[in-house]
Amino acid sequence: MKRTWTIVGVKNVAASFRWYQALLGQRRTRPAHREFGQVLDDDGTVLLCLHAWGVEDHPPLTSPDNGTPGNGLLLFFRVDDFDDALKRARALVPRFAEAPQRNPNTRTMEFSVRDPDGYYVTISALDRGAGRSTTTRARGVPRRRKRRRAASVR
């Protein structure tokens, strides 16, 4: 078995830790210490590691001034509680980076927000049927008409 531990540099580990736990609907716990915390799933799987900027000798985590936060990085979470995650996100952020929409590739609902450090975070439904109750069309956008299949003659 192999696991990836995605580690991102943050200004305030405790605050970012609470933010991600709230967004992902995880039981509230505390980070391991001031400089590092692992956001865990209910089964103990590491979802994300948060590391304070500049506290150790890891070259990409020395300072947020060395690049744009999140440039080249997309934190993409697949969740089994999309509708609840959407409600939690609405309580956490003033606006969405991408409004809830159906991804044409995965055919699942997803939305994107920015975390407190500016990282781009996408929440995507595991189930293709999720999010049906939360989808809304913009005013003035016509409904797409279903194509009728031509009756086959046998």
N, C-alpha and C positions, 0 to 999 in steps of 0.2 A: 504494500500500500504506500502511496505517496500523497503528500499534502503540500499545498502551497500556503505559505504565510505571507500575505501581502502586508507590508509595513509602510505606513505613510507618516511623514513628519508633520507634527501639529504644534500649535502655540501652547495649548492648554490641554494636557492629556485628560484630566478629569472632566472638563467641560465637553470635549469631543467624545469621550467615552459615554457620557450620559446621552448625548445627542444621538449617537449610533444605536445605543440600546433602545432609546425611545422610537427611532425610525423603524428599527427591525422588530420591535415588539418583544425584546428580550427582557428577562428578569433583571431587575436592577442590582448590580453588584459594583464593587469598587475596582479600579485598576490595581495591578500588582504593586506599583509604587508611583511616585510623582512623575517619573520619566518614561514609563512604559505601561501599556495595558493591552490585554487581548479581549476583544469582544467575542464571546463564545455562543454557539448555538446550544439548545437545550441538551444535546447529547455530548457536549464538550468539544465539538469541532470548532476550530478557530475560524471565525469569519473575517476578522480584520485585526491587525496589530497597529496600535497608535504609539508613536515614539516622539518624545520631545525633541525639538530642534537643538542641535549643538551640544548635547550632553555627553556624547561618546565620539569615538574616532571613525564613525561610518561616513565616508566621503559624501554620499548623496544626502546625508541628513545633517550636514554641518550648519546650514543656514537657509532660511526660506528666501533670502535675497539672491541666491544663485540661479534662480529660474522662476518661471511662472508656476504656481501650485497647480498640479494636475495636468500640465502640458505633457501629452503623450501617455496619460493614464486615465482609464475609465474604470471606476469602481462599479461593477455590474453585479447586482444581487438578484437571484431568482428566488421568489418567495411563494409560499403556498397560502398566504393570506393577503392577496393583493388589495382587496377592498379595504381591509383594516389598515394596511400599510399606507394607502392613499389618505385615509383619515388622519393617521399619525403625521404624515408629511405635511398636510394642510395646517396642522397645529404647530409645526416646527419652523416652517419657512414662510416668508411674506409672499413669495412668488415662485413659480416653477421655471426651471431652465427649459424644460419641454413639458407641455401639458399632457395629461393622460391621452394615450392614443394606441391604436392597434398597430404593432410592428408588422409590416407586410412580409418580412422574411420569416419571423418565428410564428406569426399569426397569434401572438399573445399581446395582452395589454401591457403597457409600460409607461413610466414617466421618469423625468430626471429633475434633480434639485442640486443645489450647491451646498456643501457642508460648511461649517463655521470657518474652515481654513481655505475655502474656495475650490475644493475638489469637486469634480463632476460625478454625481452619484446617480445611477440608473437603477430603478426597481422594476423588475419584470416578472410577470405572473408565470408560475410553473404550468398552470392549467389554461388551455386555450379558451375555456368558457368563462374564466374569471374576468371581472371588471365590467360585465354587461350592464350591471345596475348603475355604473358610474360614467358610462360613456354618454357624452352629450355632443350634439352638433352645434356649431356656431350658428347664430341667427343669419338667415339669408342663404345658407348653404343648402341647396336642394338635396333631397334624398336620392341616392343612386338607385336607378331602376334595375330590377333583376332582369337578366336576359332570359327570354323564353327559348327553350330548346325547340327546334323544329321537330315535329312529330315524325318519327321514323315510319316509313312505309315498308311493310313486310309482305 
